[in-house]
Amino acid sequence: MSDHIRVRSIVGRFLEHSRIYFFKNGGEEEVYLGSADWMPRNLYERVEVIFPVKDELLRERVRQEILESYLADNLKSRFLQKDGSYVRAWRAQGKRKPPAGSAAFSAQDFMISLAEGKQALEGIPSAPSPRSRKTSVGKER
């Protein structure tokens, strides 16, 4: 639908129930939270909620405390391709094998450790820069 929208999906222990929509919107950042992905069956045939986060402090907390960890995930994260298929994040970064050891980061495992007091927000690594759209990405098998 657009060359300016990137979809990232994390399927793990908690499936895909975190629905955070972040739009840069020409410098006017918008954050939406919701209970469903934006598929017609979810918007027209079910009772679902999607709402904007209007409070600036809450938007920053969602971005810094939740979204940053999901964007840094390099184990469970997948990117939606133009043909509708998904490619794991580590493959999209041109790597042949998933990261291991201290290079591996799972957002959901991090959030569990954070809730248990075993991690601090400073434990979120910097998310890698997305590769150029002109770069060919192999399909996951």
Summary of the structure (lengths in Angstrom):
residues: 141
radius of gyration: 15.8
end to end distance: 24.6
largest distance: 43.7
contacts: 315
relative contact order: 0.16
helix: 31%
strand: 18%
